[in-house]
């Protein structure tokens, strides 16, 4: 069921589209940053284990 947006249809649909685009961008950036952080942590843990600390 699609609501009748009348003369505001373009503005409302544009706002929804922009919001979805921004949410997708935030999701992608968050996943990338998480991947980099996990890799950095893995490197630190391996280096620490090699030097016998912890």
C-alpha positions in Angstrom: 0.0 0.0 0.0 1.5 3.3 -1.2 0.3 6.4 0.6 -0.9 9.4 -1.6 1.8 12.0 -1.1 0.2 14.6 -3.4 2.2 17.6 -4.4 5.0 16.6 -1.9 5.7 13.2 -3.4 9.0 14.3 -5.0 10.3 15.9 -1.8 9.3 13.0 0.4 10.6 10.3 -1.9 13.8 12.3 -2.4 14.3 12.5 1.4 13.7 8.8 1.7 16.2 8.1 -1.1 18.8 10.3 0.4 18.3 8.8 3.8 18.7 5.3 2.5 21.8 6.3 0.6 23.4 7.9 3.7 22.6 4.8 5.8 24.2 2.5 3.2 27.3 4.7 3.1 27.5 4.6 6.9 27.1 0.9 6.9 29.9 0.4 4.3 32.2 2.8 6.2 31.6 1.1 9.5 32.3 -2.4 8.0 35.5 -1.2 6.4 36.7 0.5 9.6 35.9 -2.7 11.6 37.8 -4.8 9.2 40.9 -2.5 9.5 40.6 -2.5 13.3 40.4 -6.3 13.5 43.5 -6.6 11.2 45.4 -4.1 13.3 44.5 -5.9 16.5 45.5 -9.2 15.0 48.9 -7.7 14.1 49.4 -6.3 17.6 48.4 -9.6 19.2 50.8 -11.6 17.0 53.7 -9.2 17.7 53.0 -9.4 21.4 52.9 -13.2 21.3 56.2 -13.3 19.4 57.9 -11.1 22.1 56.6 -13.2 24.9 54.6 -10.5 26.6 51.2 -11.3 28.0 
